[in-house]
Amino acid sequence: MRIVYYIMFFISPPFGNYLNLKNTISIKGSYTLEPRDGLLPQIIKTLRYSFKYGGWINKIGLRNPGIDYAIKNYKKGSHIVSIAILDKTEIPKILKKIPEDMDIELNISCPNIDKSMCTDGLNQFLNSKRDWCIIKLSPIINYNLIDNYYNQGFRQFHCSNTIPINEGGLSGKRIIKYNYNLINYINKKYDDTVIIAGGGINEIEILNIYKKLGANHFSASTVFFCPYRAMKLYKDYIKKYT
């Protein structure tokens, strides 16, 4: 697996499924081994802005058309495929299906499903043909698990996924304080890692703060609910970092 040194802007799901902007990489998914129906009804029922928490909440629960759909529509260099593994027995089946050079993000931390996600044996996805084999961390992950992933060979970490709350998964600025701690921990302990900071980035100042903390790349998603703010962020990124 190669380490990428330029500063990149990722568009995370769900907007990464639909948007492709110049000088960005879209992350599509998350995809499971088998299709999980009911995406649109679940979006309608659960996606909402919470003034109580100051962010977006959803309980979409990994509804998706399945990994075969992702493979059919994959183009190397065009995007990254987010994969969610619900059981360790799925790993060899997914490995048999996906191309060896498919760039992937392993989503180990979706809070909106009714079972724990698989976190063991994921190092089988590592190989020298992938430019990206990212682990997407939970904002409340046990740091021992980060050490475990590092010891398995992972060097690309995405900080971080949504915050698990009773109402579902919370996105937005509440994630920032968790990311501060995650980025600091990884940077101080492991100087050969690549960190993607995502969470609460709705203006260039937050992106700059993540950069000063030691993030190598950045990701955004919920800012695209506000197209004007998203386009301003995108233009500011292009102006400063490309």
C-alpha positions as CSV (number, residue, x, y, z in Angstrom):
1,M,0.0,0.0,0.0
2,R,1.4,3.4,-1.0
3,I,1.3,6.5,1.1
4,V,-0.1,9.6,-0.7
5,Y,1.6,12.9,0.3
6,Y,-0.5,15.6,-1.4
7,I,-3.4,17.3,0.5
8,M,-6.7,15.8,-0.6
9,F,-10.3,16.7,0.0
10,F,-12.7,13.8,0.3
11,I,-16.5,13.9,0.0
12,S,-17.9,11.3,2.4
13,P,-21.2,9.4,2.1
14,P,-23.9,10.1,1.5
15,F,-22.9,13.0,-0.7
16,G,-19.9,11.1,-2.0
17,N,-22.4,8.8,-3.7
18,Y,-23.6,11.7,-5.9
19,L,-20.9,14.4,-6.1
20,N,-17.7,14.4,-8.1
21,L,-15.8,17.7,-7.9
22,K,-12.4,18.5,-9.4
23,N,-9.5,18.0,-7.0
24,T,-11.6,15.8,-4.7
25,I,-12.1,12.1,-4.1
26,S,-15.6,10.8,-3.5
27,I,-16.1,8.0,-1.0
28,K,-19.1,5.9,-2.0
29,G,-21.1,3.6,0.2
30,S,-21.0,2.1,2.7
31,Y,-21.6,-1.2,0.9
32,T,-22.3,-4.6,2.6
33,L,-21.9,-8.1,1.1
34,E,-25.6,-8.4,0.5
35,P,-28.0,-5.6,-0.4
36,R,-29.9,-4.0,2.5
37,D,-33.2,-2.6,1.2
38,G,-35.2,0.4,2.4
39,L,-32.8,3.3,1.9
40,L,-35.3,6.0,0.8
41,P,-37.9,5.2,3.5
42,Q,-35.2,5.2,6.2
43,I,-33.9,8.5,5.0
44,I,-37.3,10.0,5.1
45,K,-38.1,8.6,8.5
46,T,-34.8,9.3,10.4
47,L,-32.7,12.0,8.7
48,R,-33.2,15.3,10.4
49,Y,-31.4,18.3,11.9
50,S,-31.3,18.4,15.7
51,F,-31.2,21.8,17.3
52,K,-30.7,20.0,20.6
53,Y,-27.4,18.5,19.5
54,G,-26.5,21.1,16.8
55,G,-26.0,18.5,14.1
56,W,-27.6,16.0,11.7
57,I,-29.0,12.7,13.0
58,N,-29.8,9.6,11.0
59,K,-30.6,6.0,11.5
60,I,-30.1,4.8,7.9
61,G,-28.5,1.7,9.1
62,L,-26.3,0.8,6.1
63,R,-29.1,0.5,3.6
64,N,-27.4,0.0,0.3
65,P,-27.5,-2.0,-3.0
66,G,-24.7,-4.3,-2.0
67,I,-21.0,-4.8,-2.9
68,D,-21.8,-6.3,-6.4
69,Y,-23.3,-2.9,-7.3
70,A,-20.2,-1.1,-6.0
71,I,-17.9,-3.4,-8.1
72,K,-19.9,-2.9,-11.2
73,N,-19.7,0.9,-11.0
74,Y,-16.1,1.1,-9.8
75,K,-13.5,3.0,-11.8
76,K,-9.9,3.0,-10.5
77,G,-8.8,6.5,-9.6
78,S,-12.4,7.9,-9.7
79,H,-13.5,7.2,-6.2
80,I,-13.1,5.1,-3.0
81,V,-15.5,2.3,-2.0
82,S,-16.6,2.2,1.6
83,I,-17.2,-1.3,2.8
84,A,-19.0,-2.4,6.0
85,I,-18.5,-6.0,7.2
86,L,-21.1,-7.4,9.5
87,D,-19.5,-10.7,10.2
88,K,-16.0,-12.1,10.0
89,T,-17.2,-14.9,7.6
90,E,-18.0,-12.2,5.0
91,I,-14.3,-11.2,4.6
92,P,-13.2,-14.0,2.3
93,K,-16.4,-13.6,0.2
94,I,-15.8,-9.9,-0.2
95,L,-12.1,-10.4,-1.0
96,K,-13.0,-12.9,-3.7
97,K,-15.4,-10.4,-5.3
98,I,-13.5,-7.0,-5.2
99,P,-10.6,-6.2,-7.5
100,E,-7.2,-6.4,-5.8
101,D,-6.5,-2.8,-6.6
102,M,-9.8,-1.4,-5.6
103,D,-9.3,1.6,-3.3
104,I,-11.4,1.1,-0.1
105,E,-12.4,2.5,3.2
106,L,-13.3,0.0,5.9
107,N,-16.2,1.3,7.9
108,I,-15.9,-0.3,11.3
109,S,-18.0,2.2,13.2
110,C,-21.5,2.7,11.9
111,P,-23.7,3.2,15.0
112,N,-27.0,2.6,13.2
113,I,-27.2,-1.2,12.9
114,D,-28.5,-3.8,15.3
115,K,-25.2,-5.7,15.8
116,S,-21.5,-5.0,16.3
117,M,-19.5,-4.6,13.1
118,C,-16.6,-6.8,12.3
119,T,-13.2,-5.5,13.5
120,D,-11.1,-8.6,13.2
121,G,-9.2,-10.0,10.3
122,L,-9.4,-6.7,8.3
123,N,-5.7,-6.8,7.6
124,Q,-6.5,-9.2,4.8
125,F,-7.6,-6.3,2.7
126,L,-4.1,-4.7,2.9
127,N,-2.0,-5.1,-0.2
128,S,0.5,-3.1,-2.3
129,K,-1.9,-2.6,-5.2
130,R,-4.2,-0.3,-3.3
131,D,-3.5,3.4,-3.0
132,W,-6.1,3.7,-0.3
133,C,-7.0,1.1,2.4
134,I,-8.5,3.4,5.1
135,I,-9.9,2.5,8.5
136,K,-12.8,4.8,9.4
137,L,-12.7,5.2,13.2
138,S,-15.5,5.8,15.7
139,P,-15.1,9.1,17.6
140,I,-15.4,7.1,20.8
141,I,-13.0,4.3,19.8
142,N,-10.9,2.6,22.5
143,Y,-7.3,3.7,21.7
144,N,-6.1,0.1,22.2
145,L,-8.1,-0.8,19.0
146,I,-6.2,1.9,17.1
147,D,-2.9,0.3,18.3
148,N,-4.3,-3.1,17.1
149,Y,-5.0,-1.8,13.6
150,Y,-1.6,-0.2,13.4
151,N,0.1,-3.4,14.4
152,Q,-1.9,-5.2,11.7
153,G,-0.4,-2.9,9.2
154,F,-2.9,-0.1,8.7
155,R,-1.5,3.4,8.2
156,Q,-4.5,5.4,6.9
157,F,-7.0,6.5,9.5
158,H,-10.2,8.5,9.0
159,C,-11.2,10.5,12.1
160,S,-14.1,10.0,12.4
161,N,-17.5,8.5,11.9
162,T,-20.8,9.8,13.5
163,I,-21.3,9.9,17.3
164,P,-23.6,7.2,18.6
165,I,-26.5,8.7,20.5
166,N,-29.9,7.2,21.4
167,E,-31.5,8.8,18.4
168,G,-29.0,7.4,15.9
169,G,-25.7,8.8,14.5
170,L,-24.8,12.4,15.1
171,S,-22.8,14.4,12.5
172,G,-21.5,17.9,12.6
173,K,-19.4,20.1,14.9
174,R,-19.9,17.9,18.0
175,I,-17.4,15.5,16.5
176,I,-14.6,18.0,16.4
177,K,-13.5,17.6,20.1
178,Y,-13.3,13.9,19.6
179,N,-11.2,14.3,16.5
180,Y,-8.8,16.5,18.3
181,N,-8.0,13.7,20.7
182,L,-7.8,11.0,18.0
183,I,-5.5,13.0,15.8
184,N,-3.2,14.0,18.7
185,Y,-3.0,10.4,19.8
186,I,-2.2,8.9,16.4
187,N,0.2,11.7,15.5
188,K,2.2,11.5,18.8
189,K,2.4,7.7,18.8
190,Y,2.8,6.9,15.1
191,D,4.7,9.2,12.8
192,D,4.2,7.2,9.6
193,T,0.4,7.4,9.4
194,V,-1.9,9.3,7.1
195,I,-4.8,11.0,8.8
196,I,-8.0,12.1,7.2
197,A,-9.9,14.6,9.4
198,G,-13.6,14.7,8.9
199,G,-16.3,16.1,11.1
200,G,-17.8,19.6,11.5
201,I,-15.8,21.0,8.5
202,N,-18.1,23.7,7.2
203,E,-15.6,26.5,6.7
204,I,-11.9,26.8,5.8
205,E,-11.0,27.8,9.4
206,I,-11.9,24.4,10.8
207,L,-10.0,22.7,8.0
208,N,-7.0,24.8,8.9
209,I,-7.3,23.8,12.6
210,Y,-7.3,20.1,11.6
211,K,-4.2,20.8,9.4
212,K,-2.3,22.4,12.4
213,L,-3.2,19.4,14.5
214,G,-1.5,17.1,12.0
215,A,-4.2,15.9,9.6
216,N,-2.9,15.1,6.2
217,H,-6.2,15.2,4.3
218,F,-9.8,16.3,5.0
219,S,-13.3,15.0,4.4
220,A,-16.7,16.7,4.5
221,S,-20.3,15.6,4.1
222,T,-23.1,17.3,6.0
223,V,-21.9,20.8,4.8
224,F,-23.3,19.8,1.4
225,F,-26.8,20.2,2.9
226,C,-26.1,23.9,2.4
227,P,-24.8,24.2,-1.2
228,Y,-23.7,27.8,-0.7
229,R,-21.5,27.0,2.3
230,A,-20.2,23.9,0.7
231,M,-19.2,25.7,-2.5
232,K,-17.4,28.4,-0.5
233,L,-15.5,25.8,1.5
234,Y,-14.6,24.0,-1.7
235,K,-13.4,27.2,-3.4
236,D,-11.4,28.2,-0.3
237,Y,-9.8,24.7,-0.2
238,I,-8.9,24.9,-3.9
239,K,-7.4,28.4,-3.4
240,K,-5.3,27.4,-0.4
241,Y,-4.3,23.8,-0.8
242,T,-4.1,23.0,-4.6
